Amino acid sequence: MMSKSNLKLFQEQFVGFINDDASSNDLLKDILPAGRIPNSREALEVHQNGYIARLTEALGETFEGTWFIMGDELFFSICEEYIKENKSILYNLSDYGENFPSFLKQRLDMIAIPFVQDMARFDWMFRELFHEKQHISTPLNELQRIETEPNISLILGNAVRLFSSQFSIYKFWNLRNQTDAEIKNINYESSENLLLYKQNEEIFVKELSEAQFDIISSLMSGKSVASVLEMVNSENQNDLVSVFQIFGASGIVAGFKC
Amino acid sequence: MIDGLQKQCNPGVGLRSTHFPYLERSPDTCIKWFEAVSENYMDSFGRPRLILNKIREQYPIALHGVSMNLLSTHGLNDLYLQNLKALIDDIEPFIVSDHLCWTGTKPSNIHDLLPFPYTDESLKIVCQNIDHAQNILGRNIVIENVSTYMTFKQSEFTEWDFLVEVAKRTDAKLLLDINNIYVSSHNHGFDPIKYINAIPTEIVSQVHLAGYTDMGDFLFDTHSKPVYPKVWELFRLFIEKAPNVPFMMEWDEDVPEFPIVENEVKKAIDIWENLHSKKVHNDV
């Protein structure tokens, strides 16, 4: 009969095989393989192969744009490497891959796509926003407090993200279901500043100018409207006006902090 | 009271995101309820959760988990249980189920329904964990048998005796996956009819149907095909004895359009009606 520690030991040996290919004779000798599976090791491989396949599928679902620009062969081989180095520790499979973008950066020599990390960052951000609850937007008439109370700070909704890259990430991402021919026409070397947000439960991505991006970043970091107004000069005055127009149209403001 | 009049056919289907656009149009369907995979909705407050809430307005929902890790030797993950409880409070499902298996050891999660030896030690651990889950969730849970690709020399119970003993000790009910019974019986050379006959019908709350893949050396539970004839035979055997038990079709890989999945459910309804509707008429 197994002692209490035996089930724990059995599970550790089983996981050791799946994660690190560490085969324990104690484990192997106790296994009776199913059907015509020739031996215990191959029976364990059913689960080992399944683990790689499931995590690769999860990465593929999250990092759609990254998969698109890398192509199947490269993406799958990088995924396998990543999975071997990064064990899944969370119960929800769709949460797997948070540090995949930085892993891609480490493999940049091999991948040879200069914007691969930024594409993966965008994929991850889009996934976060997808699962985010729709915030309640501050009504338009209340936004007028900005004019009368410049010392207040704005609270942007939880379903709002800012993304910036020196590459044309969103243009590529938008083509992720298209053919290679179409992406060849895109110049990836132009920078992008993006506002991602949810409105009426739908996700929108809006391109921003650099100045608009800086203004929204400052407001997002909790700076008061007055201190942001101090950043304004004759060159970016129009950007400020347009940012407040964006607030009105997108519903990204969810409250005020005095 | 006429016994036959109490019989009710309760067909359901697994809710899959590929069918959301179709289901949003509120089509006519023979489906009476949906089963949603708990983890797909527990931590998401986006579109999947909205659709689930919308479907819940029209249909009863069963929540079916894959990550409770009931054979965990480290106890259950309290964050998981809290998040599941919040989903349960929101959705008010008529069934909350998970699998008789383990899914990893701290800190690794393998995201698989892993096999284990059917021993006294395993029985004690799974019963402790089920008791804990039921206490936190404030309700009884339902436990599903899984397909396996290995057995263990140390096992002291048959799978069916183990399941029945778990139910007896914890008051948990069973989700009988007929496809899994067939797959495991083929893989390990036992009689699936003996398995089904060993399960008292009163402890079964739900039935699963699905299709497997023949890998040559063994059968693999892929949920990627229609139900096979031998699985239908086993379903007929069980549903004849337990007409009121809700049954449903799972399809998770290469998911076809909803009407094709629904067609499998219609086959199950036909079997049910052939067994019970005629009898009801005769009784009346």
Boltz contact constraints between the chains, C-beta under 6 A:
constraints:
  - contact:
      token1: [A, 2]
      token2: [B, 119]
      max_distance: 6.0
  - contact:
      token1: [A, 2]
      token2: [B, 121]
      max_distance: 6.0
  - contact:
      token1: [A, 2]
      token2: [B, 154]
      max_distance: 6.0
  - contact:
      token1: [A, 4]
      token2: [B, 121]
      max_distance: 6.0
  - contact:
      token1: [A, 7]
      token2: [B, 73]
      max_distance: 6.0
  - contact:
      token1: [A, 7]
      token2: [B, 121]
      max_distance: 6.0
  - contact:
      token1: [A, 7]
      token2: [B, 122]
      max_distance: 6.0
  - contact:
      token1: [A, 8]
      token2: [B, 73]
      max_distance: 6.0
  - contact:
      token1: [A, 11]
      token2: [B, 105]
      max_distance: 6.0
  - contact:
      token1: [A, 12]
      token2: [B, 105]
      max_distance: 6.0
  - contact:
      token1: [A, 15]
      token2: [B, 105]
      max_distance: 6.0
  - contact:
      token1: [A, 15]
      token2: [B, 108]
      max_distance: 6.0
  - contact:
      token1: [A, 18]
      token2: [B, 110]
      max_distance: 6.0
  - contact:
      token1: [A, 30]
      token2: [B, 152]
      max_distance: 6.0
  - contact:
      token1: [A, 30]
      token2: [B, 153]
      max_distance: 6.0
  - contact:
      token1: [A, 31]
      token2: [B, 150]
      max_distance: 6.0
  - contact:
      token1: [A, 32]
      token2: [B, 151]
      max_distance: 6.0
  - contact:
      token1: [A, 33]
      token2: [B, 150]
      max_distance: 6.0
  - contact:
      token1: [A, 34]
      token2: [B, 149]
      max_distance: 6.0
  - contact:
      token1: [A, 34]
      token2: [B, 150]
      max_distance: 6.0
  - contact:
      token1: [A, 34]
      token2: [B, 187]
      max_distance: 6.0
  - contact:
      token1: [A, 34]
      token2: [B, 188]
      max_distance: 6.0
  - contact:
      token1: [A, 34]
      token2: [B, 218]
      max_distance: 6.0
  - contact:
      token1: [A, 35]
      token2: [B, 187]
      max_distance: 6.0
  - contact:
      token1: [A, 35]
      token2: [B, 217]
      max_distance: 6.0
  - contact:
      token1: [A, 35]
      token2: [B, 218]
      max_distance: 6.0
  - contact:
      token1: [A, 36]
      token2: [B, 217]
      max_distance: 6.0
  - contact:
      token1: [A, 37]
      token2: [B, 217]
      max_distance: 6.0
  - contact:
      token1: [A, 37]
      token2: [B, 218]
      max_distance: 6.0
  - contact:
      token1: [A, 43]
      token2: [B, 149]
      max_distance: 6.0
  - contact:
      token1: [A, 43]
      token2: [B, 150]
      max_distance: 6.0
  - contact:
      token1: [A, 46]
      token2: [B, 149]
      max_distance: 6.0
  - contact:
      token1: [A, 47]
      token2: [B, 112]
      max_distance: 6.0
  - contact:
      token1: [A, 50]
      token2: [B, 112]
      max_distance: 6.0
  - contact:
      token1: [A, 51]
      token2: [B, 110]
      max_distance: 6.0
  - contact:
      token1: [A, 54]
      token2: [B, 111]
      max_distance: 6.0
  - contact:
      token1: [A, 87]
      token2: [B, 108]
      max_distance: 6.0
  - contact:
      token1: [A, 88]
      token2: [B, 109]
      max_distance: 6.0
  - contact:
      token1: [A, 89]
      token2: [B, 107]
      max_distance: 6.0
  - contact:
      token1: [A, 91]
      token2: [B, 67]
      max_distance: 6.0
  - contact:
      token1: [A, 91]
      token2: [B, 77]
      max_distance: 6.0
  - contact:
      token1: [A, 91]
      token2: [B, 80]
      max_distance: 6.0
  - contact:
      token1: [A, 91]
      token2: [B, 109]
      max_distance: 6.0
  - contact:
      token1: [A, 92]
      token2: [B, 39]
      max_distance: 6.0
  - contact:
      token1: [A, 92]
      token2: [B, 43]
      max_distance: 6.0
  - contact:
      token1: [A, 93]
      token2: [B, 111]
      max_distance: 6.0
  - contact:
      token1: [A, 130]
      token2: [B, 46]
      max_distance: 6.0
  - contact:
      token1: [A, 131]
      token2: [B, 44]
      max_distance: 6.0
  - contact:
      token1: [A, 131]
      token2: [B, 46]
      max_distance: 6.0
  - contact:
      token1: [A, 133]
      token2: [B, 45]
      max_distance: 6.0
